[in-house]
Amino acid sequence: MLHKSHDKSPSWLLIMNIANNRLSGPRPIPDCIGSLPTFEFFNLLVNRPGA
C-alpha cells in the first residue's frame, strides 16, 4: 500500500495536476490514464480519507 508521505514529491504534484486538468476538463478521463502504473495511486488519491 502507498501510505508513505508523497505530499511533497514531484510525482504527487504531477498527479494532482493531471487530476485537476482531467476532472475540470470538458472530457471524461481518457483510458490511457488507466494504463499508467500510477492508476492505483490515483485511486488512493481520490479516495483519501483526509482529502
C-alpha positions as CSV (number, residue, x, y, z in Angstrom):
1,M,0.0,0.0,0.0
2,L,1.2,3.5,-0.7
3,H,0.8,5.2,2.7
4,K,4.1,7.0,2.6
5,S,4.4,10.7,2.7
6,H,4.1,11.5,-1.0
7,D,2.6,15.0,-0.4
8,K,5.9,16.7,-1.1
9,S,7.1,14.6,-4.0
10,P,7.2,16.0,-7.6
11,S,5.3,12.9,-8.8
12,W,2.5,13.7,-6.3
13,L,2.2,17.2,-7.7
14,L,2.2,15.9,-11.3
15,I,-0.6,13.5,-10.5
16,M,-2.5,16.3,-8.8
17,N,-2.1,18.5,-11.8
18,I,-3.2,15.7,-14.1
19,A,-6.2,15.0,-11.9
20,N,-7.2,18.7,-11.8
21,N,-6.9,19.1,-15.5
22,R,-8.8,15.9,-16.3
23,L,-11.6,16.5,-13.7
24,S,-12.0,20.1,-14.7
25,G,-11.9,19.4,-18.4
26,P,-14.9,19.0,-20.7
27,R,-14.0,15.4,-21.5
28,P,-14.0,12.3,-19.2
29,I,-10.7,10.8,-18.0
30,P,-9.1,9.1,-21.1
31,D,-8.5,5.4,-21.0
32,C,-4.7,6.0,-21.2
33,I,-4.8,7.2,-17.6
34,G,-5.9,3.7,-16.6
35,S,-2.9,2.1,-18.3
36,L,-0.4,4.1,-16.2
37,P,1.3,2.3,-13.2
38,T,0.2,5.2,-11.1
39,F,-3.5,4.4,-11.6
40,E,-3.8,2.6,-8.3
41,F,-2.1,5.5,-6.6
42,F,-4.5,7.9,-8.3
43,N,-7.4,5.8,-6.9
44,L,-5.9,6.2,-3.4
45,L,-5.6,9.9,-4.0
46,V,-9.2,10.2,-5.0
47,N,-10.3,8.1,-2.0
48,R,-8.0,9.6,0.5
49,P,-9.7,9.8,4.0
50,G,-8.2,13.2,4.6
51,A,-8.9,14.7,1.2
